[in-house]
Amino acid sequence: MSAKTERIEVRADEASKSRISEAAELLGEPVSAFMVRSARAEADRVLARAHRTVMPAEQFDLLISSLDEADEAPALTEIANRPRRFRRV
């Protein structure tokens, strides 16, 4: 486990502080450990959702099928049809 060198300070109303303290006590851990663990779990949840694209199955199927259909690429076709500058020996 890495050393804890960073500090996070928060302001909270009395009811929130009391509720957080009670929950931490029920779990037998310090308030700071409870808050870091809880905030980290929420951060992991938010980041996991942000790094994932969620869509209906029908939309996903349309997306996948569209990848199978080649787009016309006239500029690429023209370049591919140009005479070769170099020849392999």
PEWOMO-V893140 format. One record per backbone hydrogen bond with DSSP energy under -1.0 kcal/mol. CO is the residue of the C=O (numbers start at 1). NH is the residue of the N-H. E is the energy in kcal/mol with one decimal. If there is no record, write none. Layout:
# PEWOMO-V893140
<<CO	NH	E> <CO	NH	E>>
This chain:
# PEWOMO-V893140
<<3	5	-1.0> <13	17	-2.4> <14	18	-2.4> <15	19	-2.4> <16	20	-2.8> <17	21	-2.6> <18	22	-2.4> <19	23	-2.3> <20	24	-2.5> <21	25	-2.4> <22	26	-2.3> <23	27	-1.5> <24	29	-2.4> <30	34	-2.5> <31	35	-2.8> <32	36	-2.5> <33	37	-2.6> <34	38	-2.6> <35	39	-2.8> <36	40	-2.6> <37	41	-2.2> <38	42	-2.1> <39	43	-2.6> <40	44	-2.7> <41	45	-2.0> <42	46	-2.6> <43	47	-2.8> <44	48	-2.4> <45	49	-1.9> <46	50	-2.1> <47	51	-1.8> <49	52	-1.1> <56	60	-2.2> <57	61	-2.7> <58	62	-2.1> <59	63	-2.3> <60	64	-2.7> <61	65	-2.5> <62	66	-2.0> <63	67	-1.1> <73	77	-2.6> <74	78	-2.5> <75	79	-2.1> <76	80	-2.5> <77	81	-1.6> <79	82	-1.1>>
